[in-house]
Amino acid sequence: MPVVLVTGGAQGLGAAVCRQMAARGWAVAVADVNEHGAKAIAEACGHAAFAIAVDLARADGPAWMVDEAVGRAGRLDVLVNCAAVAPAEAFLDMTAEAWEQALLVNVRATALAIAAAGRVMARQGGGRVVNATSAAARMALPNYAAYAATKAAVDSLTRSAAVALAKHGIRVNSLSPGMM
């Protein structure tokens, strides 16, 4: 049975991805900082799903999450990066704390999760990575400068990872679903 790991799987787009992949017969690792929510979605997905409570803002969070998923499922075929922080604050009132959280979760965690999953997938002979980005990366979005900037970084990471991982049979793409 193929295995998908979904970050931000406890709600919104991540939860929808988890449900759809489970309906297609995939084993689903539901990763989220919200342990209760992750467990609820895993339960809704059925017997081949499990929750991983993880704080992606921690430096060791992404690699630990991938190791946990592989340890529990035995393999990893797809990583879907849906986790995001979207602080809302006026441009002139921006705070370092909001930027730090957005950068840690939206950029660093995405990059480290891709690298950790990429190492596993390279050993397996291939895999897929899908990064959720946003139209905000390409437009002015009032009160969401940190979110927009970090989603532009995810677009760049996607291109860099696609080039770096192609030789290992790993495809890396992004999707921009619009307002959620």
For each residue, the residues with C-beta under 8 A, 3 or more apart:
1: 25 26 27 48
2: 25 26 27 75 77 78
3: 26 27 28 29 69 73 74 75 76 77 78
4: 17 18 21 26 27 28 29 77 78 79 80
5: 29 31 52 65 66 69 76 78 79 80 117
6: 9 14 17 18 21 28 29 30 31 80 82
7: 14 31 32 54 56 65 79 80 81 82 83 109 113
8: 11 12 13 14 31 32 81 82 83 84 132
9: 6 14 15 17 18 28 29 30 31 32 38 41 82
10: 14 15 30 32 33 34 36 37 38 40 41
11: 8 14 15 32 34 37
12: 8 15 16 82 180
13: 8 16 17 82 132 177 180
14: 6 7 8 9 10 11 17 18 30 32 80 82 83 132
15: 9 10 11 12 18 19 30 37 41
16: 12 13 19 20
17: 4 6 9 13 14 20 21 80 82
18: 4 6 9 14 15 21 22 28 30 41 42 45 49
19: 15 16 22 23 41 44 45
20: 16 17 23 24
21: 4 6 17 18 24 26 28 45 78
22: 18 19 25 26 28 45 46 48 49
23: 19 20
24: 20 21
25: 1 2 22 48
26: 1 2 3 4 21 22 48 77 78
27: 1 2 3 4 48 49 73
28: 3 4 6 9 18 21 22 42 45 48 49 50
29: 3 4 5 6 9 49 50 51 52 68 69 72 73
30: 6 9 10 14 15 18 38 39 41 42 45 49 50 51 52
31: 5 6 7 8 9 38 51 52 54 56 65 69 83
32: 7 8 9 10 11 14 35 37 38 41 51 52 53 54 83
33: 10 53 54 55 56 83
34: 10 11 37 38 53
35: 32 38 39 51 53
36: 10 39 40
37: 10 11 15 32 34 40 41
38: 9 10 30 31 32 34 35 41 42 51 52 53
39: 30 35 36 42 43 51
40: 10 36 37 43 44
41: 9 10 15 18 19 30 32 37 38 44 45 49 51
42: 18 28 30 38 39 45 49 50 51
43: 39 40 49
44: 19 40 41 49
45: 18 19 21 22 28 30 41 42 48 49
46: 22 49
47:
48: 1 22 25 26 27 28 45
49: 18 22 27 28 29 30 41 42 43 44 45 46
50: 28 29 30 42 72 73
51: 29 30 31 32 35 38 39 41 42
52: 5 29 30 31 32 38 65 68 69 72
53: 32 33 34 35 38
54: 7 31 32 33 58 61 62 64 65 68
55: 33 58 61
56: 7 31 33 61 62 65 83 104 105 109 113
57: 61 101 104 105 109
58: 54 55 61
59: 108 112
60: 63 64
61: 54 55 56 57 58 64 65 109 112
62: 54 56 65 66 109 112 113 115 116
63: 60 66 67 112 116
64: 54 60 61 67 68
65: 5 7 31 52 54 56 61 62 68 69 113 116
66: 5 62 63 69 70 76 79 113 116 117 120
67: 63 64 70 71 116
68: 29 52 54 64 65 71 72
69: 3 5 29 31 52 65 66 72 73 76
70: 66 67 73 74 75 76 120
71: 67 68
72: 29 50 52 68 69
73: 3 27 29 50 69 70 76
74: 3 70
75: 2 3 70 120 124
76: 3 5 66 69 70 73 79 117 120 121 124 127
77: 2 3 4 26 121 124 127 128
78: 2 3 4 5 21 26 127 128 129 130
79: 4 5 7 66 76 113 114 117 127 128 129 130
80: 4 5 6 7 14 17 129 130 132
81: 7 8 110 113 114 129 130 131 132 154
82: 6 7 8 9 12 13 14 17 132
83: 7 8 14 31 32 33 56 105 106 109 110
84: 8 105 106 132 147 150 151
85: 101 102 104 105 106 147
86: 102 144 147
87: 95 98 99 101 102 144 146 147
88: 143 144
89: 93 94 95 98 143 146
90: 93 94 143
91: 94 142 143 145
92:
93: 89 90
94: 89 90 91 98 99 145 146
95: 87 89 98 99
96: 99 100
97: 100 101
98: 87 89 94 95 101 102 146
99: 87 94 95 96 102 103 146
100: 96 97 103 104
101: 57 85 87 97 98 104 105
102: 85 86 87 98 99 105 106 107 146 147 149 150
103: 99 100 106 107 108 146 150
104: 56 57 85 100 101 107 108 109
105: 56 57 83 84 85 101 102 108 109
106: 83 84 85 102 103 109 110 147 150 151 153 154
107: 102 103 104 110 111 150 153 154 157
108: 59 103 104 105 111 112
109: 7 56 57 61 62 83 104 105 106 112 113
110: 81 83 106 107 113 114 131 154 157
111: 107 108 114 115 157 161
112: 59 61 62 63 108 109 115 116
113: 7 56 62 65 66 79 81 109 110 116 117
114: 79 81 110 111 117 118 129 131 157 161 165 172
115: 62 111 112 118 119
116: 62 63 65 66 67 112 113 119 120
117: 5 66 76 79 113 114 120 121 127 129
118: 114 115 121 122 127 129 161 164 165 168 170
119: 115 116 122 123
120: 66 70 75 76 116 117 123 124 127
121: 76 77 117 118 124 125 126 127 165 168 169 170
122: 118 119 125 165 168 169 170
123: 119 120
124: 75 76 77 120 121 127
125: 121 122 168 169
126: 121 168 169 170
127: 76 77 78 79 117 118 120 121 124 169 170 171
128: 77 78 79 170 171 172 173
129: 78 79 80 81 114 117 118 161 165 170 171 172 173
130: 78 79 80 81 172 173 174 175
131: 81 110 114 154 157 158 172 173 174 175
132: 8 13 14 80 81 82 84 154 174 175 176 177
133: 137 151 154 155 158 174 175 176
134: 137 147 148 151 176
135: 138 139 176 178
136: 139 141 144 147 148 151
137: 133 134 148 151 152 154 155 176
138: 135 152
139: 135 136 148
140: 148
141: 136 144 145 147 148
142: 91
143: 88 89 90 91
144: 86 87 88 136 141 147 148
145: 91 94 141 148 149
146: 87 89 94 98 99 102 103 149 150
147: 84 85 86 87 102 106 134 136 141 144 150 151
148: 134 136 137 139 140 141 144 145 151 152
149: 102 145 146 152 153
150: 84 102 103 106 107 146 147 153 154
151: 84 106 133 134 136 137 147 148 154 155
152: 137 138 148 149 155 156
153: 106 107 149 150 156 157
154: 81 106 107 110 131 132 133 137 150 151 157 158 174
155: 133 137 151 152 158 159 174
156: 152 153 159 160
157: 107 110 111 114 131 153 154 160 161
158: 131 133 154 155 161 162 172 173 174
159: 155 156 162 163
160: 156 157 163 164
161: 111 114 118 129 157 158 164 165 172
162: 158 159 165 166 171 172 173
163: 159 160 166
164: 118 160 161 167
165: 114 118 121 122 129 161 162 168 170 171 172
166: 162 163 169 170 171
167: 164
168: 118 121 122 125 126 165
169: 121 122 125 126 127 166
170: 118 121 122 126 127 128 129 165 166
171: 127 128 129 162 165 166
172: 114 128 129 130 131 158 161 162 165
173: 128 129 130 131 158 162
174: 130 131 132 133 154 155 158
175: 130 131 132 133
176: 132 133 134 135 137
177: 13 132 180
178: 135
179:
180: 12 13 177
